[in-house]
Amino acid sequence: MNVLFFLNTYYYHGAPQPLSLPFEGHGISQYALACEHQLIAFALPSLASIVAFREFLKRRPIETDQPLLNQRTAQYVGPVDTLERAKVRVVAAEGVILEVKRLV
């Protein structure tokens, strides 16, 4: 069946009638889900995959050659730096606050 058949039947019966779609009455529209069911059908597998992936990462953590890559303040702990005529060593870091020890 072609589009012209449906357009002809639409215009012959008058404009107030809805245009019939080619899949109506053929069983395809009976499988349509309500919005709530579509959300549930999407949300449940999504949450299950998140939980499964987190469990997978707990058992097999990602190994890297730069473990402090996104821990900016932790990168400063240890080395000796010079701050205006004084040598200091960063001994701890909490958030953006660095705890330093003055070296003589």
N, C-alpha and C positions, 0 to 999 in steps of 0.2 A: 504494500500500500504506500502511496506517496503522499506528500504534503498537500498537493492540490485536492485530493479526495477529502481530506479533513477540512480544508478551507472552504470547499464547495458545500459540504454538509453544514458547516457552521453558518455560512451566509444564507443558505436555503431555508434553514429553520429560524432565522432571525437572530439578531444580536443579543437578546437577553439570555439565551441559553449559553451555558459554558462550552468552550471548545473541548471536545473529547480528545484525550491524549492517546497515542498509539498503544501504550501499554496497559490502559485501563481494561479491566475485565479479563486479563490474561494471567493473573496471579502474581504479578510482580509487586503491585502496590500493597499486597497483604503482608509483605515482609518489612514494611516501613516501621521504624521504632519511634516512640515518643521521645521528646527532648530529654526528659529525665532518664529514660532508659539508655539513651545514647551517652549521656554524661557518666552514668554508672558503668557502662560497658567500656568507656575510655579510662575512667579513674581507677577502677580496680586493677587492671593489668599494669597501669602506670605505677601505682603504689607498690605492687608486688615486685616489679622490676627494680625499683629503687631499693627496696629492702634486700633483694637478692644480690644486687651489685655491692651494697655496703658490706654484706656478709662476705662476699667474695674478696673485697679489699682488706677485710680484717684478717682473713686467712693468708692472703698473698699480698702483702704491702708492696707499694711501688718503691723499688730501690733506685737511688739516684747518686750521682757523683758530687752533687751540691746539696746537701741536706738543709742548709740554712738559706736557700735561695729566696724564699718569701718571708723570712724572719729577719727583717732589716736590723733591728737593734741587737739581736743575738750575734750578728756578724761582727759587731764592734767589741765584743767581750774578748779580752786576752791581749791583743797587741798594744804596744806602747806608742802613745801619741804625744806631740808637743803642743801645748796650749800657752802661748805668750810667755815664754821663758820658763815654763815648768813642764816637766815630763810627767805624764799621768798614764795610768793603766785602767781601762774599763774592767771592773770586776763583776758587775751585774747589770742587768737591764730589765726594766719592768715598764711595758708600754713604750712611751717615748722618753722616759726618764732613765738616764744612765748614771750608775753609781761608779765613781772614779776613786782611785787611790793615788795620792801624790808620791812620786818617786824622787828620792834625793840624789 
